[in-house]
Amino acid sequence: MNLDRETITKLTEANDETLWETVRGIALAKGFRLPEATPPHETMERLRGTLSGNGTLSLGEAVRVIAAYKKDNPNG
């Protein structure tokens, strides 16, 4: 899935719950199930940084952040 700059900007400005639901939807479309519970605000801010390209989190690190959250919340 390709996201245009306008969509990315809207996502980075969305509240944590809306952003997480979008991330979950994208992941589900790719065959990954993520927990329903929204991660802590700090995690969401790191994901926003990755989306905007302004963060210090690489894509690989973003995957690890989500995987760690999923491991800690297996029944999400």
Buried (B, 14 or more C-beta within 10 A) or exposed (E): EEEEEEEBEBBBEBEBEEBBBBBBEBBEEEEBEBBEEBBEEEBBBBBBBBBBEEBEBEEEEBEEBBEEBBEEEEEB
